[in-house]
Amino acid sequence: MTLLTWDQTCSVGVRAMDDQHGILMDTMNDLRLALVAGCGREKVSELLDRLIEFTRMHFWSEEQLMEHAGFPGLEEHRAEHHRMLAEMLHAAHRIQYGEAAQTRELLCCLRDQYAGHIEELDGKYGVLLNEQGIR
């Protein structure tokens, strides 16, 4: 599994959200490195919990911006946020209770979901926010 790297394809054009996306990528990379280093379940669980908490904060921030701007796809976007968080919480539970034998595959799935979410969904609100002077 490769490390996530920030580049212009990840940018939504809103500095605060781009910065938060970078932090999310860094946290995903920390998880990957912990797995490569052979860290135990406790460390992996701690990093996953950090990812979940930051993701919650990021999703809330994003939704507030979209709501303020009158973004027409807010409800669909919010539903995707809820779905992603539910999957992450389920994964964290499985790791914490030793049910996740395939931690690496789980991390790959999370990484792909984040990358897809940023590129496919988050890019849609950037244009509207930029038109309203939010950068």
C-alpha positions in Angstrom: 0.0 0.0 0.0 1.4 3.4 -1.0 1.5 6.5 1.1 -1.1 9.2 0.3 0.5 12.3 -1.3 -1.1 15.7 -1.5 -1.2 17.3 -4.9 -3.4 19.6 -6.9 -5.9 16.9 -7.8 -6.8 16.8 -4.0 -7.5 20.5 -3.8 -11.0 21.7 -3.5 -9.9 25.3 -3.6 -10.9 26.1 0.0 -7.7 26.5 2.1 -9.2 25.3 5.4 -10.6 22.2 3.8 -7.4 21.5 1.8 -5.4 21.8 5.0 -7.7 19.4 6.8 -7.5 17.0 3.9 -3.7 17.1 4.2 -4.0 16.2 7.9 -6.3 13.4 7.2 -3.8 12.0 4.6 -1.0 12.3 7.1 -3.0 10.4 9.7 -3.8 7.7 7.2 0.0 7.5 6.4 0.7 7.2 10.1 -1.6 4.2 10.3 0.1 2.7 7.3 3.6 3.2 8.8 2.4 1.7 12.1 1.3 -1.4 10.3 4.6 -1.7 8.3 6.5 -1.3 11.6 4.6 -4.1 13.1 2.9 -2.0 15.8 0.4 -3.8 17.9 -3.4 -3.6 18.0 -3.3 -0.9 20.7 -1.2 1.5 18.6 -3.2 0.9 15.5 -6.4 1.4 17.4 -5.1 4.6 18.9 -4.3 6.0 15.4 -7.6 4.8 14.0 -9.4 6.6 16.9 -7.4 9.8 16.1 -8.4 9.5 12.4 -12.1 9.0 13.4 -12.1 12.1 15.7 -10.4 14.3 13.2 -12.7 13.0 10.4 -15.7 13.9 12.6 -14.4 17.4 13.0 -13.6 17.8 9.4 -17.0 16.5 8.2 -18.7 18.9 10.5 -16.6 21.8 9.2 -17.3 20.9 5.7 -21.0 20.6 6.3 -21.1 24.0 8.0 -19.4 25.6 5.0 -21.8 23.9 2.5 -24.8 24.8 4.6 -23.7 28.5 4.8 -23.1 28.6 1.0 -26.5 26.9 0.2 -24.7 24.0 -1.5 -27.5 22.0 -3.2 -25.8 18.6 -2.7 -25.5 19.0 1.1 -27.8 16.2 2.1 -26.2 13.7 -0.2 -22.8 14.7 1.0 -23.9 14.5 4.6 -25.3 11.0 4.1 -21.9 9.9 2.6 -20.2 11.4 5.6 -22.4 9.3 7.9 -21.8 6.2 5.9 -18.0 6.6 6.0 -18.0 7.3 9.7 -20.2 4.3 10.4 -17.7 2.1 8.5 -14.8 3.6 10.3 -16.4 3.0 13.7 -17.2 -0.6 12.7 -13.6 -1.1 11.6 -12.3 0.4 14.8 -14.5 -1.9 16.9 -13.3 -5.0 14.9 -9.6 -4.0 15.4 -10.1 -3.2 19.1 -11.7 -6.6 19.7 -9.4 -8.6 17.6 -11.9 -9.4 14.9 -10.0 -7.7 12.1 -7.4 -10.2 10.8 -7.1 -8.2 7.6 -6.1 -4.8 9.0 -4.0 -3.9 6.0 -6.9 -4.5 3.6 -9.1 -2.5 5.9 -6.7 0.4 5.8 -6.4 0.2 2.0 -10.2 0.4 1.8 -10.3 3.4 4.1 -7.6 5.1 2.1 -9.4 4.5 -1.2 -12.6 5.8 0.3 -10.9 9.0 1.5 -9.2 9.6 -1.8 -12.4 9.0 -3.8 -14.5 11.1 -1.5 -12.1 14.1 -1.8 -11.7 13.8 -5.6 -15.3 13.0 -6.5 -17.5 14.7 -3.9 -15.6 17.4 -2.2 -14.5 19.0 -5.5 -18.2 19.8 -6.2 -18.6 22.2 -3.3 -15.3 24.0 -4.0 -16.5 25.9 -7.1 -19.7 27.2 -5.3 -17.7 28.3 -2.3 -15.1 30.0 -4.5 -17.8 31.9 -6.3 -19.0 33.2 -3.0 -15.5 34.4 -2.1 -14.6 31.5 0.2 -11.1 30.4 -0.6 
